[in-house]
Amino acid sequence: MTASAESSSGFLPLPPARGIPATFSASLRSWWAAGEKGSAAAEERILRRLPFFRPEKMDGSVDDSPVIAHSSRVDLSKPKYYLNTLSIKATSPSSSPPPPAVILHGYGAGLGFFFRNFPTLAKWAGRRGTDVYAVDWLGMGRSARVPFTVKAKREDIKGRVTEAESFFVDSLEEWREKMGLETMTLVGHSLGAYFSIAYALKYPTRVSKLVLLSPAGIPHDSNSTSDPSRELTDTGDSTAQSGSSPDTTVQPATTIKVEEIKNEQGRETRQRSRSWKLIVYLWEEGWSPFQVVRSSLFLGPMIIGKYTARRFSGLTEEETRDMHDYIHNITIAKGSGEYCISHILAPGAYARLPMVDRIGALKIPVTFIYGDSDWMDPSGGYKSVENLRAAGNGQGRMYIVPRSGHHVYLDNPKAVNDLLVKELDRPIKRIV
């Protein structure tokens, strides 16, 4: 479809190649067109890549497809509270299906980031006669941008963390009730993985498994080598992403491999600039990195375009343009859930109440998946598996995915998709 054809259909004009508005006027046009309609169009353009996806205005089945997908807003009990949801439903449900998989994005992202994983997950859903859902967290993506507040005082760490976690996990629980789901397998990325653990701890009977992709907030080392600034400089791996003989040889985590990754992270951390002190100050004061983009007004599209082209360099030109448009629209939306970050994580992205100290209470399978160029500290996942085992739960696993960074599911989708199906099909051993 050409850019002019999309414009006549109500979609936004595509930015220039590689997703970068190269001129001031192009950036201004992109900024002017952004908004709720723009974000809806950007998300739909990404989801239309799925042959089984049906836009809201189109009814009926998709030929003989084993699944059909549609997006919707699921209203919660409070007025104007809702969660943006993609539902991939089996057209021939099984009489005894496995629990549905619920895909949960990371900080400031949205469900559209998983567009390279949905086809494989849909095949799994069709084969097993079950469903797959992808949900935008409250206050992020295209879900309701409602006020986010924490009443606990700064020195009350436990109170701050509890309030911040509850904003997300309680809305997910209400969503589960609205959808009529008994149990779910949660597949979370980054901060979404952290919230997935928090949800399982608070509502243990509602989670059958956890699959954690590059999870945030696991280790408790205040000198952690995790460095969020690397997300702005990593380029991903174009070989793995472009489909030209990607390395899909996933490795079970070993002490040696974890140490190799930590050593590389340490070298990156020592090269932090003097601006780190300013970042720490702004973090503690509750600033969000997305405020920078919003405050830059019509220069925002250029900033996001450069990030998109660099970080997701292995995507096709059309995918890069669509990702730029999608990220731009959800980034400039009203600030909401993003303000949780300073209450949950300290500067450096280590948790104020680390999950490694809490995860032992879980009695379900828990799988950790990290990229071999990840900026998240994998030692937290490795220690968590040990803690689960010490608590009598031998169902903890951890894998290292080659040629991938923090967005492991998008950097090497073939390897991660194979792992997701493997873990979704893994038998569950009941632990008393």
Helices and strands as residue ranges (DSSP letters): H 3-8, G 17-19, H 24-33, H 36-47, E 67-75, E 82-90, E 101-104, G 111-114, H 118-128, E 131-135, H 157-179, E 184-189, H 191-202, G 204-206, E 207-213, G 228-232, H 238-242, E 251-252, H 255-270, H 276-284, H 289-295, G 297-299, H 300-311, H 317-331, G 337-340, H 341-344, E 345-346, E 350-351, G 355-357, G 359-361, E 366-371, H 379-390, E 396-401, H 408-411, H 413-424
